[in-house]
Amino acid sequence: MSRIPIWTELWIAGGALVFIGAGVPLLMMLHMIPSTFLLAGISFVSSSVGIMLGYIALAVYLKNSRNKHDNLNR
């Protein structure tokens, strides 16, 4: 059984955090959950961390793919 690459795990975690960061304010706007500063802060931090994890996942993927390409040319 092959292991999932780290960049895929980071991408999935980042996507989930961005989804939470967008979903919580939507639910607050629709009055399904109460609008509080804590929930607004959590959604902001969640979205920000998710975007950063996405950039990190992209960097790890590009580094791994360049290393594989360089090893094939040698």
Predicted model as a PDB file, atoms N, CA, C, CB and O in Angstrom, pLDDT in the B-factor column:
MODEL        1                                                                  
ATOM      1  N   MET A   1       0.842  -1.176   0.000  1.00 51.00           N  
ATOM      2  CA  MET A   1       0.000   0.000   0.000  1.00 51.00           C  
ATOM      3  C   MET A   1       0.887   1.239   0.000  1.00 51.00           C  
ATOM      4  CB  MET A   1      -0.958  -0.002   1.216  1.00 51.00           C  
ATOM      5  O   MET A   1       1.781   1.368   0.836  1.00 51.00           O  
ATOM      6  N   SER A   2       0.641   2.146  -0.933  1.00 67.00           N  
ATOM      7  CA  SER A   2       1.476   3.339  -1.016  1.00 67.00           C  
ATOM      8  C   SER A   2       0.965   4.408  -0.051  1.00 67.00           C  
ATOM      9  CB  SER A   2       1.504   3.883  -2.460  1.00 67.00           C  
ATOM     10  O   SER A   2      -0.223   4.489   0.258  1.00 67.00           O  
ATOM     11  N   ARG A   3       1.901   5.212   0.403  1.00 86.00           N  
ATOM     12  CA  ARG A   3       1.577   6.266   1.343  1.00 86.00           C  
ATOM     13  C   ARG A   3       1.190   7.521   0.565  1.00 86.00           C  
ATOM     14  CB  ARG A   3       2.767   6.545   2.296  1.00 86.00           C  
ATOM     15  O   ARG A   3       1.737   7.786  -0.506  1.00 86.00           O  
ATOM     16  N   ILE A   4       0.251   8.287   1.102  1.00 86.00           N  
ATOM     17  CA  ILE A   4      -0.169   9.536   0.463  1.00 86.00           C  
ATOM     18  C   ILE A   4       0.956  10.547   0.619  1.00 86.00           C  
ATOM     19  CB  ILE A   4      -1.506  10.080   1.084  1.00 86.00           C  
ATOM     20  O   ILE A   4       1.491  10.690   1.719  1.00 86.00           O  
ATOM     21  N   PRO A   5       1.339  11.262  -0.452  1.00 87.00           N  
ATOM     22  CA  PRO A   5       2.411  12.258  -0.349  1.00 87.00           C  
ATOM     23  C   PRO A   5       2.035  13.376   0.624  1.00 87.00           C  
ATOM     24  CB  PRO A   5       2.725  12.850  -1.732  1.00 87.00           C  
ATOM     25  O   PRO A   5       0.859  13.691   0.803  1.00 87.00           O  
ATOM     26  N   ILE A   6       3.055  13.969   1.247  1.00 87.00           N  
ATOM     27  CA  ILE A   6       2.821  15.005   2.248  1.00 87.00           C  
ATOM     28  C   ILE A   6       2.142  16.213   1.636  1.00 87.00           C  
ATOM     29  CB  ILE A   6       4.129  15.418   2.903  1.00 87.00           C  
ATOM     30  O   ILE A   6       1.330  16.863   2.295  1.00 87.00           O  
ATOM     31  N   TRP A   7       2.463  16.531   0.375  1.00 86.00           N  
ATOM     32  CA  TRP A   7       1.839  17.701  -0.222  1.00 86.00           C  
ATOM     33  C   TRP A   7       0.342  17.490  -0.417  1.00 86.00           C  
ATOM     34  CB  TRP A   7       2.501  18.029  -1.553  1.00 86.00           C  
ATOM     35  O   TRP A   7      -0.427  18.449  -0.355  1.00 86.00           O  
ATOM     36  N   THR A   8      -0.079  16.257  -0.649  1.00 90.00           N  
ATOM     37  CA  THR A   8      -1.507  15.971  -0.784  1.00 90.00           C  
ATOM     38  C   THR A   8      -2.213  16.135   0.553  1.00 90.00           C  
ATOM     39  CB  THR A   8      -1.728  14.552  -1.331  1.00 90.00           C  
ATOM     40  O   THR A   8      -3.315  16.678   0.620  1.00 90.00           O  
ATOM     41  N   GLU A   9      -1.572  15.661   1.616  1.00 91.00           N  
ATOM     42  CA  GLU A   9      -2.155  15.819   2.947  1.00 91.00           C  
ATOM     43  C   GLU A   9      -2.284  17.295   3.318  1.00 91.00           C  
ATOM     44  CB  GLU A   9      -1.306  15.084   3.992  1.00 91.00           C  
ATOM     45  O   GLU A   9      -3.301  17.707   3.876  1.00 91.00           O  
ATOM     46  N   LEU A  10      -1.255  18.096   3.011  1.00 92.00           N  
ATOM     47  CA  LEU A  10      -1.309  19.526   3.293  1.00 92.00           C  
ATOM     48  C   LEU A  10      -2.390  20.203   2.466  1.00 92.00           C  
ATOM     49  CB  LEU A  10       0.045  20.175   3.021  1.00 92.00           C  
ATOM     50  O   LEU A  10      -3.089  21.089   2.956  1.00 92.00           O  
ATOM     51  N   TRP A  11      -2.527  19.787   1.213  1.00 93.00           N  
ATOM     52  CA  TRP A  11      -3.528  20.373   0.335  1.00 93.00           C  
ATOM     53  C   TRP A  11      -4.940  20.072   0.824  1.00 93.00           C  
ATOM     54  CB  TRP A  11      -3.347  19.860  -1.086  1.00 93.00           C  
ATOM     55  O   TRP A  11      -5.807  20.945   0.797  1.00 93.00           O  
ATOM     56  N   ILE A  12      -5.170  18.859   1.265  1.00 94.00           N  
ATOM     57  CA  ILE A  12      -6.491  18.477   1.778  1.00 94.00           C  
ATOM     58  C   ILE A  12      -6.799  19.236   3.071  1.00 94.00           C  
ATOM     59  CB  ILE A  12      -6.560  16.946   2.024  1.00 94.00           C  
ATOM     60  O   ILE A  12      -7.908  19.739   3.246  1.00 94.00           O  
ATOM     61  N   ALA A  13      -5.823  19.318   3.970  1.00 95.00           N  
ATOM     62  CA  ALA A  13      -6.038  20.044   5.224  1.00 95.00           C  
ATOM     63  C   ALA A  13      -6.282  21.530   4.962  1.00 95.00           C  
ATOM     64  CB  ALA A  13      -4.830  19.865   6.160  1.00 95.00           C  
ATOM     65  O   ALA A  13      -7.163  22.133   5.575  1.00 95.00           O  
ATOM     66  N   GLY A  14      -5.506  22.118   4.055  1.00 95.00           N  
ATOM     67  CA  GLY A  14      -5.687  23.523   3.716  1.00 95.00           C  
ATOM     68  C   GLY A  14      -7.037  23.777   3.080  1.00 95.00           C  
ATOM     69  O   GLY A  14      -7.689  24.775   3.388  1.00 95.00           O  
ATOM     70  N   GLY A  15      -7.465  22.892   2.200  1.00 95.00           N  
ATOM     71  CA  GLY A  15      -8.776  23.044   1.571  1.00 95.00           C  
ATOM     72  C   GLY A  15      -9.908  22.953   2.573  1.00 95.00           C  
ATOM     73  O   GLY A  15     -10.887  23.694   2.486  1.00 95.00           O  
ATOM     74  N   ALA A  16      -9.773  22.040   3.524  1.00 96.00           N  
ATOM     75  CA  ALA A  16     -10.805  21.923   4.561  1.00 96.00           C  
ATOM     76  C   ALA A  16     -10.856  23.183   5.425  1.00 96.00           C  
ATOM     77  CB  ALA A  16     -10.542  20.687   5.445  1.00 96.00           C  
ATOM     78  O   ALA A  16     -11.938  23.652   5.780  1.00 96.00           O  
ATOM     79  N   LEU A  17      -9.694  23.725   5.757  1.00 96.00           N  
ATOM     80  CA  LEU A  17      -9.672  24.940   6.568  1.00 96.00           C  
ATOM     81  C   LEU A  17     -10.262  26.129   5.813  1.00 96.00           C  
ATOM     82  CB  LEU A  17      -8.245  25.257   7.005  1.00 96.00           C  
ATOM     83  O   LEU A  17     -10.986  26.933   6.401  1.00 96.00           O  
ATOM     84  N   VAL A  18      -9.966  26.252   4.532  1.00 96.00           N  
ATOM     85  CA  VAL A  18     -10.545  27.338   3.736  1.00 96.00           C  
ATOM     86  C   VAL A  18     -12.061  27.156   3.626  1.00 96.00           C  
ATOM     87  CB  VAL A  18      -9.900  27.387   2.322  1.00 96.00           C  
ATOM     88  O   VAL A  18     -12.812  28.130   3.684  1.00 96.00           O  
ATOM     89  N   PHE A  19     -12.503  25.919   3.470  1.00 96.00           N  
ATOM     90  CA  PHE A  19     -13.934  25.639   3.399  1.00 96.00           C  
ATOM     91  C   PHE A  19     -14.623  26.029   4.710  1.00 96.00           C  
ATOM     92  CB  PHE A  19     -14.176  24.147   3.087  1.00 96.00           C  
ATOM     93  O   PHE A  19     -15.703  26.620   4.691  1.00 96.00           O  
ATOM     94  N   ILE A  20     -14.008  25.701   5.837  1.00 95.00           N  
ATOM     95  CA  ILE A  20     -14.559  26.092   7.143  1.00 95.00           C  
ATOM     96  C   ILE A  20     -14.550  27.611   7.279  1.00 95.00           C  
ATOM     97  CB  ILE A  20     -13.751  25.441   8.302  1.00 95.00           C  
ATOM     98  O   ILE A  20     -15.511  28.210   7.762  1.00 95.00           O  
ATOM     99  N   GLY A  21     -13.443  28.229   6.844  1.00 95.00           N  
ATOM    100  CA  GLY A  21     -13.329  29.674   6.931  1.00 95.00           C  
ATOM    101  C   GLY A  21     -14.347  30.409   6.079  1.00 95.00           C  
ATOM    102  O   GLY A  21     -14.676  31.557   6.377  1.00 95.00           O  
ATOM    103  N   ALA A  22     -14.852  29.785   5.032  1.00 95.00           N  
ATOM    104  CA  ALA A  22     -15.888  30.402   4.203  1.00 95.00           C  
ATOM    105  C   ALA A  22     -17.287  29.989   4.659  1.00 95.00           C  
ATOM    106  CB  ALA A  22     -15.684  30.025   2.733  1.00 95.00           C  
ATOM    107  O   ALA A  22     -18.242  30.751   4.511  1.00 95.00           O  
ATOM    108  N   GLY A  23     -17.403  28.797   5.206  1.00 95.00           N  
ATOM    109  CA  GLY A  23     -18.712  28.280   5.603  1.00 95.00           C  
ATOM    110  C   GLY A  23     -19.254  28.889   6.882  1.00 95.00           C  
ATOM    111  O   GLY A  23     -20.455  29.136   6.990  1.00 95.00           O  
ATOM    112  N   VAL A  24     -18.388  29.135   7.848  1.00 95.00           N  
ATOM    113  CA  VAL A  24     -18.847  29.690   9.122  1.00 95.00           C  
ATOM    114  C   VAL A  24     -19.438  31.090   8.941  1.00 95.00           C  
ATOM    115  CB  VAL A  24     -17.690  29.737  10.127  1.00 95.00           C  
ATOM    116  O   VAL A  24     -20.517  31.346   9.474  1.00 95.00           O  
ATOM    117  N   PRO A  25     -18.786  32.013   8.214  1.00 95.00           N  
ATOM    118  CA  PRO A  25     -19.430  33.319   8.010  1.00 95.00           C  
ATOM    119  C   PRO A  25     -20.742  33.223   7.218  1.00 95.00           C  
ATOM    120  CB  PRO A  25     -18.471  34.254   7.288  1.00 95.00           C  
ATOM    121  O   PRO A  25     -21.668  33.999   7.455  1.00 95.00           O  
ATOM    122  N   LEU A  26     -20.818  32.281   6.286  1.00 96.00           N  
ATOM    123  CA  LEU A  26     -22.062  32.090   5.549  1.00 96.00           C  
ATOM    124  C   LEU A  26     -23.181  31.667   6.491  1.00 96.00           C  
ATOM    125  CB  LEU A  26     -21.876  31.047   4.440  1.00 96.00           C  
ATOM    126  O   LEU A  26     -24.297  32.180   6.410  1.00 96.00           O  
ATOM    127  N   LEU A  27     -22.878  30.729   7.386  1.00 95.00           N  
ATOM    128  CA  LEU A  27     -23.883  30.292   8.351  1.00 95.00           C  
ATOM    129  C   LEU A  27     -24.259  31.410   9.317  1.00 95.00           C  
ATOM    130  CB  LEU A  27     -23.376  29.086   9.127  1.00 95.00           C  
ATOM    131  O   LEU A  27     -25.411  31.501   9.741  1.00 95.00           O  
ATOM    132  N   MET A  28     -23.291  32.264   9.670  1.00 95.00           N  
ATOM    133  CA  MET A  28     -23.604  33.413  10.524  1.00 95.00           C  
ATOM    134  C   MET A  28     -24.488  34.406   9.773  1.00 95.00           C  
ATOM    135  CB  MET A  28     -22.306  34.106  11.005  1.00 95.00           C  
ATOM    136  O   MET A  28     -25.401  34.988  10.359  1.00 95.00           O  
ATOM    137  N   MET A  29     -24.230  34.602   8.498  1.00 95.00           N  
ATOM    138  CA  MET A  29     -25.011  35.540   7.704  1.00 95.00           C  
ATOM    139  C   MET A  29     -26.446  35.046   7.526  1.00 95.00           C  
ATOM    140  CB  MET A  29     -24.352  35.757   6.339  1.00 95.00           C  
ATOM    141  O   MET A  29     -27.373  35.853   7.467  1.00 95.00           O  
ATOM    142  N   LEU A  30     -26.634  33.742   7.442  1.00 96.00           N  
ATOM    143  CA  LEU A  30     -27.970  33.158   7.294  1.00 96.00           C  
ATOM    144  C   LEU A  30     -28.669  32.956   8.633  1.00 96.00           C  
ATOM    145  CB  LEU A  30     -27.877  31.832   6.566  1.00 96.00           C  
ATOM    146  O   LEU A  30     -29.774  32.414   8.678  1.00 96.00           O  
ATOM    147  N   HIS A  31     -28.034  33.387   9.731  1.00 95.00           N  
ATOM    148  CA  HIS A  31     -28.561  33.290  11.096  1.00 95.00           C  
ATOM    149  C   HIS A  31     -28.799  31.843  11.534  1.00 95.00           C  
ATOM    150  CB  HIS A  31     -29.858  34.073  11.203  1.00 95.00           C  
ATOM    151  O   HIS A  31     -29.708  31.568  12.317  1.00 95.00           O  
ATOM    152  N   MET A  32     -27.988  30.936  11.031  1.00 95.00           N  
ATOM    153  CA  MET A  32     -28.080  29.546  11.470  1.00 95.00           C  
ATOM    154  C   MET A  32     -27.233  29.317  12.715  1.00 95.00           C  
ATOM    155  CB  MET A  32     -27.639  28.596  10.347  1.00 95.00           C  
ATOM    156  O   MET A  32     -27.548  28.443  13.524  1.00 95.00           O  
ATOM    157  N   ILE A  33     -26.175  30.081  12.877  1.00 94.00           N  
ATOM    158  CA  ILE A  33     -25.371  30.067  14.099  1.00 94.00           C  
ATOM    159  C   ILE A  33     -25.218  31.524  14.540  1.00 94.00           C  
ATOM    160  CB  ILE A  33     -23.956  29.368  13.870  1.00 94.00           C  
ATOM    161  O   ILE A  33     -25.267  32.437  13.715  1.00 94.00           O  
ATOM    162  N   PRO A  34     -25.031  31.736  15.849  1.00 94.00           N  
ATOM    163  CA  PRO A  34     -24.938  33.126  16.319  1.00 94.00           C  
ATOM    164  C   PRO A  34     -23.650  33.798  15.831  1.00 94.00           C  
ATOM    165  CB  PRO A  34     -25.002  33.172  17.855  1.00 94.00           C  
ATOM    166  O   PRO A  34     -22.602  33.164  15.713  1.00 94.00           O  
ATOM    167  N   SER A  35     -23.760  35.072  15.559  1.00 92.00           N  
ATOM    168  CA  SER A  35     -22.614  35.839  15.098  1.00 92.00           C  
ATOM    169  C   SER A  35     -21.857  36.381  16.311  1.00 92.00           C  
ATOM    170  CB  SER A  35     -23.059  36.994  14.156  1.00 92.00           C  
ATOM    171  O   SER A  35     -22.352  37.259  17.018  1.00 92.00           O  
ATOM    172  N   THR A  36     -20.654  35.850  16.545  1.00 94.00           N  
ATOM    173  CA  THR A  36     -19.837  36.299  17.664  1.00 94.00           C  
ATOM    174  C   THR A  36     -18.442  36.646  17.150  1.00 94.00           C  
ATOM    175  CB  THR A  36     -19.766  35.212  18.777  1.00 94.00           C  
ATOM    176  O   THR A  36     -18.031  36.219  16.071  1.00 94.00           O  
ATOM    177  N   PHE A  37     -17.732  37.430  17.952  1.00 95.00           N  
ATOM    178  CA  PHE A  37     -16.362  37.769  17.583  1.00 95.00           C  
ATOM    179  C   PHE A  37     -15.472  36.525  17.579  1.00 95.00           C  
ATOM    180  CB  PHE A  37     -15.796  38.822  18.544  1.00 95.00           C  
ATOM    181  O   PHE A  37     -14.551  36.423  16.769  1.00 95.00           O  
ATOM    182  N   LEU A  38     -15.742  35.587  18.473  1.00 95.00           N  
ATOM    183  CA  LEU A  38     -14.945  34.363  18.530  1.00 95.00           C  
ATOM    184  C   LEU A  38     -15.087  33.558  17.239  1.00 95.00           C  
ATOM    185  CB  LEU A  38     -15.363  33.508  19.735  1.00 95.00           C  
ATOM    186  O   LEU A  38     -14.091  33.117  16.664  1.00 95.00           O  
ATOM    187  N   LEU A  39     -16.318  33.368  16.789  1.00 94.00           N  
ATOM    188  CA  LEU A  39     -16.521  32.611  15.544  1.00 94.00           C  
ATOM    189  C   LEU A  39     -15.960  33.348  14.339  1.00 94.00           C  
ATOM    190  CB  LEU A  39     -18.005  32.332  15.329  1.00 94.00           C  
ATOM    191  O   LEU A  39     -15.414  32.724  13.430  1.00 94.00           O  
ATOM    192  N   ALA A  40     -16.088  34.662  14.324  1.00 95.00           N  
ATOM    193  CA  ALA A  40     -15.522  35.441  13.222  1.00 95.00           C  
ATOM    194  C   ALA A  40     -14.003  35.324  13.225  1.00 95.00           C  
ATOM    195  CB  ALA A  40     -15.948  36.922  13.323  1.00 95.00           C  
ATOM    196  O   ALA A  40     -13.392  35.191  12.164  1.00 95.00           O  
ATOM    197  N   GLY A  41     -13.393  35.372  14.394  1.00 96.00           N  
ATOM    198  CA  GLY A  41     -11.937  35.230  14.491  1.00 96.00           C  
ATOM    199  C   GLY A  41     -11.475  33.840  14.089  1.00 96.00           C  
ATOM    200  O   GLY A  41     -10.471  33.686  13.394  1.00 96.00           O  
ATOM    201  N   ILE A  42     -12.212  32.834  14.529  1.00 95.00           N  
ATOM    202  CA  ILE A  42     -11.857  31.459  14.170  1.00 95.00           C  
ATOM    203  C   ILE A  42     -11.955  31.262  12.661  1.00 95.00           C  
ATOM    204  CB  ILE A  42     -12.771  30.451  14.903  1.00 95.00           C  
ATOM    205  O   ILE A  42     -11.090  30.620  12.065  1.00 95.00           O  
ATOM    206  N   SER A  43     -12.991  31.802  12.041  1.00 95.00           N  
ATOM    207  CA  SER A  43     -13.126  31.634  10.594  1.00 95.00           C  
ATOM    208  C   SER A  43     -12.031  32.383   9.846  1.00 95.00           C  
ATOM    209  CB  SER A  43     -14.501  32.115  10.129  1.00 95.00           C  
ATOM    210  O   SER A  43     -11.536  31.890   8.832  1.00 95.00           O  
ATOM    211  N   PHE A  44     -11.642  33.562  10.321  1.00 96.00           N  
ATOM    212  CA  PHE A  44     -10.559  34.308   9.684  1.00 96.00           C  
ATOM    213  C   PHE A  44      -9.238  33.551   9.790  1.00 96.00           C  
ATOM    214  CB  PHE A  44     -10.422  35.700  10.317  1.00 96.00           C  
ATOM    215  O   PHE A  44      -8.520  33.396   8.803  1.00 96.00           O  
ATOM    216  N   VAL A  45      -8.925  33.079  11.000  1.00 97.00           N  
ATOM    217  CA  VAL A  45      -7.669  32.341  11.207  1.00 97.00           C  
ATOM    218  C   VAL A  45      -7.681  31.042  10.409  1.00 97.00           C  
ATOM    219  CB  VAL A  45      -7.448  32.040  12.711  1.00 97.00           C  
ATOM    220  O   VAL A  45      -6.671  30.666   9.814  1.00 97.00           O  
ATOM    221  N   SER A  46      -8.811  30.366  10.397  1.00 96.00           N  
ATOM    222  CA  SER A  46      -8.931  29.115   9.648  1.00 96.00           C  
ATOM    223  C   SER A  46      -8.682  29.332   8.164  1.00 96.00           C  
ATOM    224  CB  SER A  46     -10.310  28.499   9.860  1.00 96.00           C  
ATOM    225  O   SER A  46      -7.949  28.565   7.540  1.00 96.00           O  
ATOM    226  N   SER A  47      -9.277  30.355   7.601  1.00 96.00           N  
ATOM    227  CA  SER A  47      -9.093  30.634   6.184  1.00 96.00           C  
ATOM    228  C   SER A  47      -7.653  31.034   5.884  1.00 96.00           C  
ATOM    229  CB  SER A  47     -10.048  31.733   5.733  1.00 96.00           C  
ATOM    230  O   SER A  47      -7.085  30.599   4.882  1.00 96.00           O  
ATOM    231  N   SER A  48      -7.064  31.850   6.734  1.00 96.00           N  
ATOM    232  CA  SER A  48      -5.677  32.282   6.525  1.00 96.00           C  
ATOM    233  C   SER A  48      -4.701  31.116   6.607  1.00 96.00           C  
ATOM    234  CB  SER A  48      -5.295  33.344   7.552  1.00 96.00           C  
ATOM    235  O   SER A  48      -3.811  30.993   5.766  1.00 96.00           O  
ATOM    236  N   VAL A  49      -4.858  30.267   7.603  1.00 97.00           N  
ATOM    237  CA  VAL A  49      -3.974  29.102   7.746  1.00 97.00           C  
ATOM    238  C   VAL A  49      -4.171  28.133   6.585  1.00 97.00           C  
ATOM    239  CB  VAL A  49      -4.233  28.384   9.086  1.00 97.00           C  
ATOM    240  O   VAL A  49      -3.207  27.535   6.107  1.00 97.00           O  
ATOM    241  N   GLY A  50      -5.408  27.975   6.131  1.00 96.00           N  
ATOM    242  CA  GLY A  50      -5.680  27.099   4.989  1.00 96.00           C  
ATOM    243  C   GLY A  50      -4.991  27.568   3.726  1.00 96.00           C  
ATOM    244  O   GLY A  50      -4.448  26.759   2.974  1.00 96.00           O  
ATOM    245  N   ILE A  51      -5.008  28.876   3.484  1.00 96.00           N  
ATOM    246  CA  ILE A  51      -4.330  29.417   2.299  1.00 96.00           C  
ATOM    247  C   ILE A  51      -2.819  29.220   2.429  1.00 96.00           C  
ATOM    248  CB  ILE A  51      -4.666  30.926   2.109  1.00 96.00           C  
ATOM    249  O   ILE A  51      -2.153  28.870   1.454  1.00 96.00           O  
ATOM    250  N   MET A  52      -2.275  29.444   3.628  1.00 96.00           N  
ATOM    251  CA  MET A  52      -0.833  29.227   3.820  1.00 96.00           C  
ATOM    252  C   MET A  52      -0.457  27.769   3.613  1.00 96.00           C  
ATOM    253  CB  MET A  52      -0.406  29.676   5.220  1.00 96.00           C  
ATOM    254  O   MET A  52       0.573  27.480   3.004  1.00 96.00           O  
ATOM    255  N   LEU A  53      -1.273  26.844   4.107  1.00 95.00           N  
ATOM    256  CA  LEU A  53      -0.994  25.424   3.891  1.00 95.00           C  
ATOM    257  C   LEU A  53      -1.051  25.073   2.405  1.00 95.00           C  
ATOM    258  CB  LEU A  53      -1.991  24.559   4.677  1.00 95.00           C  
ATOM    259  O   LEU A  53      -0.283  24.235   1.932  1.00 95.00           O  
ATOM    260  N   GLY A  54      -1.947  25.705   1.681  1.00 94.00           N  
ATOM    261  CA  GLY A  54      -2.005  25.478   0.236  1.00 94.00           C  
ATOM    262  C   GLY A  54      -0.735  25.922  -0.456  1.00 94.00           C  
ATOM    263  O   GLY A  54      -0.228  25.216  -1.328  1.00 94.00           O  
ATOM    264  N   TYR A  55      -0.205  27.091  -0.081  1.00 95.00           N  
ATOM    265  CA  TYR A  55       1.051  27.563  -0.666  1.00 95.00           C  
ATOM    266  C   TYR A  55       2.220  26.649  -0.284  1.00 95.00           C  
ATOM    267  CB  TYR A  55       1.339  29.004  -0.213  1.00 95.00           C  
ATOM    268  O   TYR A  55       3.088  26.371  -1.111  1.00 95.00           O  
ATOM    269  N   ILE A  56       2.241  26.191   0.950  1.00 95.00           N  
ATOM    270  CA  ILE A  56       3.307  25.283   1.386  1.00 95.00           C  
ATOM    271  C   ILE A  56       3.218  23.969   0.607  1.00 95.00           C  
ATOM    272  CB  ILE A  56       3.216  25.017   2.918  1.00 95.00           C  
ATOM    273  O   ILE A  56       4.237  23.425   0.180  1.00 95.00           O  
ATOM    274  N   ALA A  57       1.994  23.461   0.425  1.00 94.00           N  
ATOM    275  CA  ALA A  57       1.817  22.218  -0.337  1.00 94.00           C  
ATOM    276  C   ALA A  57       2.300  22.390  -1.771  1.00 94.00           C  
ATOM    277  CB  ALA A  57       0.341  21.781  -0.327  1.00 94.00           C  
ATOM    278  O   ALA A  57       2.927  21.489  -2.327  1.00 94.00           O  
ATOM    279  N   LEU A  58       2.015  23.535  -2.369  1.00 93.00           N  
ATOM    280  CA  LEU A  58       2.490  23.801  -3.723  1.00 93.00           C  
ATOM    281  C   LEU A  58       4.016  23.827  -3.777  1.00 93.00           C  
ATOM    282  CB  LEU A  58       1.922  25.128  -4.234  1.00 93.00           C  
ATOM    283  O   LEU A  58       4.613  23.271  -4.698  1.00 93.00           O  
ATOM    284  N   ALA A  59       4.645  24.467  -2.801  1.00 93.00           N  
ATOM    285  CA  ALA A  59       6.107  24.534  -2.773  1.00 93.00           C  
ATOM    286  C   ALA A  59       6.725  23.149  -2.602  1.00 93.00           C  
ATOM    287  CB  ALA A  59       6.574  25.458  -1.645  1.00 93.00           C  
ATOM    288  O   ALA A  59       7.718  22.827  -3.254  1.00 93.00           O  
ATOM    289  N   VAL A  60       6.147  22.335  -1.733  1.00 92.00           N  
ATOM    290  CA  VAL A  60       6.666  20.972  -1.522  1.00 92.00           C  
ATOM    291  C   VAL A  60       6.497  20.146  -2.792  1.00 92.00           C  
ATOM    292  CB  VAL A  60       5.942  20.281  -0.332  1.00 92.00           C  
ATOM    293  O   VAL A  60       7.398  19.395  -3.165  1.00 92.00           O  
ATOM    294  N   TYR A  61       5.352  20.275  -3.461  1.00 91.00           N  
ATOM    295  CA  TYR A  61       5.116  19.538  -4.695  1.00 91.00           C  
ATOM    296  C   TYR A  61       6.122  19.945  -5.777  1.00 91.00           C  
ATOM    297  CB  TYR A  61       3.682  19.771  -5.187  1.00 91.00           C  
ATOM    298  O   TYR A  61       6.694  19.091  -6.454  1.00 91.00           O  
ATOM    299  N   LEU A  62       6.328  21.248  -5.929  1.00 91.00           N  
ATOM    300  CA  LEU A  62       7.270  21.708  -6.949  1.00 91.00           C  
ATOM    301  C   LEU A  62       8.689  21.261  -6.648  1.00 91.00           C  
ATOM    302  CB  LEU A  62       7.223  23.218  -7.065  1.00 91.00           C  
ATOM    303  O   LEU A  62       9.419  20.883  -7.565  1.00 91.00           O  
ATOM    304  N   LYS A  63       9.100  21.295  -5.381  1.00 90.00           N  
ATOM    305  CA  LYS A  63      10.440  20.852  -5.012  1.00 90.00           C  
ATOM    306  C   LYS A  63      10.619  19.361  -5.301  1.00 90.00           C  
ATOM    307  CB  LYS A  63      10.708  21.141  -3.529  1.00 90.00           C  
ATOM    308  O   LYS A  63      11.644  18.954  -5.847  1.00 90.00           O  
ATOM    309  N   ASN A  64       9.631  18.553  -4.939  1.00 87.00           N  
ATOM    310  CA  ASN A  64       9.722  17.118  -5.199  1.00 87.00           C  
ATOM    311  C   ASN A  64       9.743  16.823  -6.698  1.00 87.00           C  
ATOM    312  CB  ASN A  64       8.554  16.384  -4.539  1.00 87.00           C  
ATOM    313  O   ASN A  64      10.494  15.960  -7.152  1.00 87.00           O  
ATOM    314  N   SER A  65       8.927  17.533  -7.459  1.00 85.00           N  
ATOM    315  CA  SER A  65       8.896  17.266  -8.893  1.00 85.00           C  
ATOM    316  C   SER A  65      10.189  17.717  -9.569  1.00 85.00           C  
ATOM    317  CB  SER A  65       7.697  17.963  -9.536  1.00 85.00           C  
ATOM    318  O   SER A  65      10.659  17.058 -10.496  1.00 85.00           O  
ATOM    319  N   ARG A  66      10.766  18.824  -9.121  1.00 82.00           N  
ATOM    320  CA  ARG A  66      12.050  19.259  -9.691  1.00 82.00           C  
ATOM    321  C   ARG A  66      13.170  18.303  -9.319  1.00 82.00           C  
ATOM    322  CB  ARG A  66      12.397  20.673  -9.215  1.00 82.00           C  
ATOM    323  O   ARG A  66      14.045  18.023 -10.138  1.00 82.00           O  
ATOM    324  N   ASN A  67      13.151  17.796  -8.080  1.00 78.00           N  
ATOM    325  CA  ASN A  67      14.180  16.830  -7.686  1.00 78.00           C  
ATOM    326  C   ASN A  67      14.077  15.553  -8.511  1.00 78.00           C  
ATOM    327  CB  ASN A  67      14.062  16.500  -6.192  1.00 78.00           C  
ATOM    328  O   ASN A  67      15.101  15.000  -8.912  1.00 78.00           O  
ATOM    329  N   LYS A  68      12.854  15.070  -8.773  1.00 75.00           N  
ATOM    330  CA  LYS A  68      12.678  13.878  -9.603  1.00 75.00           C  
ATOM    331  C   LYS A  68      13.161  14.139 -11.025  1.00 75.00           C  
ATOM    332  CB  LYS A  68      11.203  13.438  -9.613  1.00 75.00           C  
ATOM    333  O   LYS A  68      13.795  13.280 -11.636  1.00 75.00           O  
ATOM    334  N   HIS A  69      12.865  15.312 -11.545  1.00 71.00           N  
ATOM    335  CA  HIS A  69      13.273  15.661 -12.911  1.00 71.00           C  
ATOM    336  C   HIS A  69      14.804  15.771 -12.991  1.00 71.00           C  
ATOM    337  CB  HIS A  69      12.607  16.998 -13.359  1.00 71.00           C  
ATOM    338  O   HIS A  69      15.402  15.311 -13.964  1.00 71.00           O  
ATOM    339  N   ASP A  70      15.439  16.374 -11.981  1.00 68.00           N  
ATOM    340  CA  ASP A  70      16.895  16.488 -11.991  1.00 68.00           C  
ATOM    341  C   ASP A  70      17.561  15.123 -11.868  1.00 68.00           C  
ATOM    342  CB  ASP A  70      17.362  17.399 -10.860  1.00 68.00           C  
ATOM    343  O   ASP A  70      18.599  14.886 -12.486  1.00 68.00           O  
ATOM    344  N   ASN A  71      16.979  14.222 -11.079  1.00 71.00           N  
ATOM    345  CA  ASN A  71      17.569  12.887 -10.919  1.00 71.00           C  
ATOM    346  C   ASN A  71      17.448  12.064 -12.193  1.00 71.00           C  
ATOM    347  CB  ASN A  71      16.902  12.147  -9.762  1.00 71.00           C  
ATOM    348  O   ASN A  71      18.297  11.214 -12.462  1.00 71.00           O  
ATOM    349  N   LEU A  72      16.401  12.304 -12.981  1.00 68.00           N  
ATOM    350  CA  LEU A  72      16.227  11.570 -14.228  1.00 68.00           C  
ATOM    351  C   LEU A  72      17.241  12.018 -15.284  1.00 68.00           C  
ATOM    352  CB  LEU A  72      14.804  11.755 -14.754  1.00 68.00           C  
ATOM    353  O   LEU A  72      17.642  11.221 -16.132  1.00 68.00           O  
ATOM    354  N   ASN A  73      17.655  13.278 -15.240  1.00 65.00           N  
ATOM    355  CA  ASN A  73      18.598  13.806 -16.227  1.00 65.00           C  
ATOM    356  C   ASN A  73      20.037  13.448 -15.917  1.00 65.00           C  
ATOM    357  CB  ASN A  73      18.466  15.296 -16.315  1.00 65.00           C  
ATOM    358  O   ASN A  73      20.907  13.667 -16.760  1.00 65.00           O  
ATOM    359  N   ARG A  74      20.316  12.921 -14.774  1.00 61.00           N  
ATOM    360  CA  ARG A  74      21.709  12.575 -14.426  1.00 61.00           C  
ATOM    361  C   ARG A  74      22.042  11.177 -14.802  1.00 61.00           C  
ATOM    362  CB  ARG A  74      21.962  12.762 -12.958  1.00 61.00           C  
ATOM    363  O   ARG A  74      23.167  10.729 -14.580  1.00 61.00           O  
TER     364      ARG A  74                                                      
ENDMDL                                                                          
END                                                                             
